[in-house]
Amino acid sequence: MALGVKALPFTFAAHVLAIAGAIMVLVWCLYFRGGIAWEATNKSLIFNLHPVLMLIGLIIIGGEAIISYKSLPWSKQVKKIIHMALHAIALILGIVGICAAFKYHNESSIVNLYSLHSWLGIVIICLYGIQWIYGFVIFFYPGGPTEIRSASLPWHVLFGVFVYVLAVANAALGFLEKLTFLETSGVAKYGSEALLVNFTAVLTIFYGAFVILSVLSLPVDHPDDFTYSEI
């Protein structure tokens, strides 16, 4: 299935939402939550790395990796390198973000993996890693046989979209979970921080939607463009 429009309008909207989302999560963690740190006596600063790295890394950079294959007017090989590199950065930041959550829990004597958000997070990062390794080996280096690449490409795209949708949904679930804890601890339900967190979650969902729309749209024309097969 493909939309009868070019990817460019969707990718432009996604870029704008990505910038806004990055700013909003940084404002939340730096201004309202007091900052970010890997080592700190205030353990909440360690946790603050988690939403920053997960949103900017796994969601935003991961989304940019997806839409780069449709929106960039360059050769297939150049787009493939950018696609793989951005996904690698997203995966690394996602892993560090998850490690920050574990570190915060361990140093604060809080049990790990007790919530749906945490369960899905582990599943998603594992699937993301498997998807990247498969893509690297089959489509990049050393590269699989032509028959395997052709047969697996639509499934590679579909599985990638599935994992990304899960990641966006889990990010929204994470914002909800954290805000619920904060409101229980005294944060005003209609205060500026609560509104910021909710709007950041909504923006994250819209960003993910525009990323998916770009996948379903027509790629930028290029004479050397043998891009993803239509889903």
Buried (B, 14 or more C-beta within 10 A) or exposed (E): EEEEEBBBEBBBBBBEBBEBBBEBBBBBBEEBBEEBBEEBEEBBBBBBBBBBBBBBBBBBBBBBBBBBBBBBEBBEEEBBBBBBEBBBBBBBBBBBBBBBBBBBBEBEEEEEEEEEBBEBBEEBBEBBBEBBEBBBEBBBEEEBEEEEEEEBBEEBBBBBBEBBBBBBBBBBBBBBBBBEEBBEEEBEEEBEBBEBBBBBBEBBBBBBBBBBBBBBBBBBEBEEBEBBEEE
